[in-house]
């Protein structure tokens, strides 16, 4: 795998982590809505289990946010260190002339 391919794969992982973060946030919001709806319903099982689910999802989101920040920074540093913009320009030139 060459440098540009590695960088593109790293960028893909960053996008996937961002998607995972968004999905996790949506799950937390859905659990919250169910918790609010259950205030009127007062189902004991929901009262018991939903707060734990909410906490686990929040903990997972914290982990995802940390990993995303770390890996996005790593990807940016890799791109800067390896002058990826110049590599992309050269690849475009090479593709246009072949």
C-alpha positions, 0 to 999 in steps of 0.5 A, a space after each residue: 500500500 502506497 502513502 496515498 492509499 494509506 492516507 485515503 484508507 485513514 480518511 475513510 476510517 475517520 468518516 466511518 467513525 464520524 458516522 458511528 458517532 452520529 449513529 450513537 448520538 441518534 440512539 441516545 436521543 431515541 432512548 431519551 425519548 422512550 424514557 420521557 414517554 415512559 414517564 406517563 406510562 410508568 412501565 417498571 421494566 423500562 424504568 429499570 433497564 432504560 437508564 442503564 442502556 442510556 448510560 452504556 450508550 453514553 459511555 460508548 459515545 465518549 469512547 467513540 469521540 475520543 477515538 475519532 479525535 485521536 485518529 482524525 489528528 493522526 490522519 491529518 499529521 500523516 497527511 501533512 508529514 507525507 505531503 499528501 496534497 502534492 501526491 494527489 496532484 501528481 496522481 491527477 497529473 499522471 492519470 491525465 497524461 496516461 
